């Protein structure tokens, strides 16, 4: 069975400027791997309508799922939602369910329904036909349309949305990983043998990751795929390769 594929678009000038450090890629990549939807590409793009629209249309045609983070808040620079509407060629309009959820929520606040002001109403305005992604943290939902899933950029809120969305996605076999490392080994020494092992396991991604610690430099090898037994066999061969080169292998990845 072939796994569906995914792309993540991180949307926001604040990420590109360096003001905000993205904290969502790691969470989404691991979460998608657990449900068998490997993340194949990540792009960081600005709050520019033409860029958002063009990129969304490009990647939604290439991948089974596209996830976006950022740009769905109440301020003038939160333009992701209307850009998604334009990408799909549908109106950007009040979403009845989102509107009801948010107006009911703000009616219970000290300011009453007046708190559901035009700025907050933007968060209940979505492409026509969008399905909501519920948000247990701050009420304002994300949404899915076609194969595009639009989530908040704030990590805690994004994680709440993803936990709601993930069980609804049709994935494939979970992506598993096995690893071995050795301090004192070097990529240049193991490269030839590692290439031969990769050739014997074309269904796996066999990654080589050098590291530098106070105790010395080394390299970690990680096998990823959807067949645990195959990943274990490949790592067993890497372990034997380390030994043959006089290095001491240690199961797993090195401590941070």
C-alpha positions in Angstrom: 0.0 0.0 0.0 1.4 3.4 -1.0 1.3 6.1 1.6 -0.4 9.4 0.8 1.9 12.4 0.8 1.8 15.8 2.4 3.2 19.3 2.1 3.3 22.0 4.8 3.1 25.7 4.1 4.3 27.9 7.0 2.7 31.3 6.2 4.0 34.5 7.8 6.3 37.4 7.4 7.3 37.0 11.1 8.9 33.6 10.4 10.8 34.8 7.3 12.1 37.9 9.2 13.4 35.8 12.0 11.2 37.4 14.6 9.3 34.2 15.2 10.9 30.8 15.2 8.7 28.1 13.8 7.7 25.4 16.3 5.2 23.6 14.3 7.1 21.6 11.7 8.5 19.0 14.0 5.1 18.4 15.6 3.3 18.1 12.3 5.9 15.9 10.7 5.8 13.4 13.7 2.1 13.5 13.9 1.7 12.8 10.2 4.3 10.0 10.3 2.3 8.3 13.0 -0.8 8.1 10.8 1.2 7.1 7.7 1.2 10.4 5.8 4.9 11.3 5.3 5.7 15.0 5.1 7.6 15.4 1.8 8.0 19.2 1.6 7.9 22.3 3.8 7.8 25.9 2.4 7.9 29.1 4.4 6.1 31.9 2.4 5.2 35.5 3.1 1.9 37.2 3.7 1.6 38.1 0.0 -1.7 37.1 -1.7 -0.2 36.2 -5.0 2.4 34.0 -3.3 -0.1 32.2 -1.1 -2.6 31.6 -3.9 0.0 30.4 -6.4 1.8 28.2 -3.9 -1.4 26.6 -2.6 -2.6 25.8 -6.1 0.8 24.4 -7.1 1.2 22.1 -4.1 -2.4 20.9 -3.8 -2.1 19.5 -7.3 1.1 17.7 -6.3 0.4 16.2 -2.9 -2.5 14.3 -1.3 -2.7 16.7 1.6 -1.6 20.3 2.1 -1.4 21.8 5.6 -1.0 25.5 6.3 -0.1 27.3 9.5 -0.5 31.0 10.2 -2.5 33.9 9.0 -6.0 33.1 10.2 -6.2 35.6 13.1 -8.3 38.8 13.4 -5.8 41.4 12.1 -5.3 43.0 8.7 -2.2 40.8 7.9 -4.1 37.6 8.5 -5.0 36.9 4.9 -4.6 33.1 4.5 -8.4 32.4 4.6 -9.4 34.7 1.8 -6.4 33.6 -0.2 -7.5 30.0 0.1 -10.9 31.0 -1.1 -9.4 32.7 -4.2 -7.2 29.7 -4.8 -10.2 27.5 -5.0 -12.3 30.0 -6.9 -15.1 30.2 -4.3 -16.5 33.1 -2.3 -15.0 34.1 1.1 -18.1 34.5 3.3 -19.5 34.0 6.8 -19.4 30.4 7.7 -22.7 29.6 9.4 -21.3 27.0 11.9 -18.2 29.0 12.7 -20.3 32.2 13.1 -22.7 30.4 15.5 -19.9 28.9 17.6 -18.0 32.2 17.9 -21.0 34.5 18.5 -22.3 32.1 21.2 -18.8 32.1 22.9 -18.4 35.9 22.9 -22.0 36.4 24.1 -20.9 34.8 27.4 -18.0 37.2 27.9 -18.3 40.4 30.0 -18.7 42.5 26.9 -21.4 40.3 25.5 -22.1 39.9 21.8 -20.4 43.2 21.2 -17.1 41.4 21.8 -17.8 39.5 18.5 -16.6 42.5 16.6 -15.7 42.8 12.9 -12.1 41.8 13.6 -13.2 38.6 15.3 -15.9 38.0 12.7 -13.0 37.6 10.2 -12.1 34.4 12.0 -15.6 33.1 11.2 -15.3 34.0 7.5 -14.1 31.2 5.3 -14.2 29.8 1.8 -17.6 28.6 0.8 -17.9 24.8 1.4 -15.1 24.7 4.1 -15.4 22.0 6.8 -14.4 23.2 10.3 -11.4 22.0 12.2 -12.5 22.5 15.8 -10.3 24.5 18.3 -10.6 23.7 21.9 -8.1 26.3 23.0 -9.3 29.6 21.6 -12.6 28.7 20.0 -11.9 30.2 16.5 -11.7 27.1 14.2 -9.5 26.2 11.3 -10.9 24.6 8.2 -10.4 22.1 5.4 -11.4 22.6 1.8 -10.5 20.0 -0.8 -7.2 18.5 0.3 -6.0 21.7 2.0 -6.1 22.0 5.8 -5.8 25.5 7.3 -4.6 25.8 10.9 -3.4 28.5 13.3 0.3 29.4 13.7 0.3 29.6 17.5 1.7 26.2 18.4 -0.7 25.3 21.2 -3.7 26.2 19.1 -2.3 24.4 16.0 -1.7 21.3 18.1 -5.3 21.3 19.3 -6.5 21.7 15.8 -4.2 18.9 14.5 -5.4 16.5 17.2 -9.0 17.1 16.0 -8.1 16.8 12.3 -5.7 13.8 12.3 -8.2 11.1 13.1 -10.3 12.1 10.1 -7.5 11.7 7.6 -7.0 8.5 5.6 -3.4 7.6 6.0 -1.3 4.5 5.3 1.0 2.3 7.3 2.7 4.3 10.1 6.2 5.5 9.3 8.7 3.8 11.6 12.3 4.6 12.3 15.3 2.6 13.6 18.7 4.1 14.4 22.2 3.4 15.4 25.1 5.7 16.0 28.8 5.6 16.7 31.1 8.3 18.2 34.4 8.2 16.4 32.9 7.2 13.1 32.9 9.6 10.1 30.6 9.9 7.1 33.5 9.8 4.7 34.5 6.4 6.1 31.1 4.8 6.0 29.8 6.4 2.8 30.6 3.5 0.4 29.2 0.8 2.7 26.1 2.8 3.5 25.4 3.4 -0.1 25.5 -0.3 -0.7 23.0 -0.9 2.1 20.7 1.7 0.8 20.8 0.0 -2.6 19.6 -3.2 -0.9 16.7 -1.5 0.8 15.2 0.9 -1.8 11.9 1.1 0.1 13.6 2.8 3.0 15.0 6.2 3.5 18.5 5.7 5.0 19.7 9.0 6.4 23.2 9.8 7.7 23.5 12.5 10.3 26.9 13.6 11.7 27.1 15.1 15.2 29.6 16.9 17.3 29.7 16.4 21.1 32.2 17.2 23.9 33.2 13.5 23.7 34.0 13.7 20.0 32.3 13.6 16.6 30.3 10.7 15.2 27.5 9.8 12.9 24.0 8.5 13.4 22.2 6.4 10.8 18.4 6.4 10.7 16.3 4.0 8.6 12.7 5.2 8.0 9.9 3.4 6.2 6.6 1.6 6.8 8.1 -1.8 7.3 9.5 -2.2 10.8 11.2 -5.5 10.1 13.0 -4.1 7.0 14.1 -1.1 9.0 15.6 -3.3 11.7 17.4 -5.5 9.1 18.9 -2.4 7.5 20.1 -1.0 10.8 21.6 -4.4 11.6 23.6 -4.2 8.5 24.7 -0.6 9.4 25.7 -1.9 12.8 27.8 -4.6 11.2 29.4 -1.9 9.0 30.4 0.1 12.0 32.0 -2.9 13.6 33.9 -3.8 10.4 35.4 -0.3 10.4 36.5 -0.5 14.0 33.8 1.7 15.3 31.6 0.9 18.3 27.9 1.0 17.5 25.3 2.1 19.9 21.6 1.5 19.3 19.4 4.5 18.8 20.3 8.1 18.2 22.8 10.0 20.3 21.6 12.0 23.3 21.1 15.7 22.6 
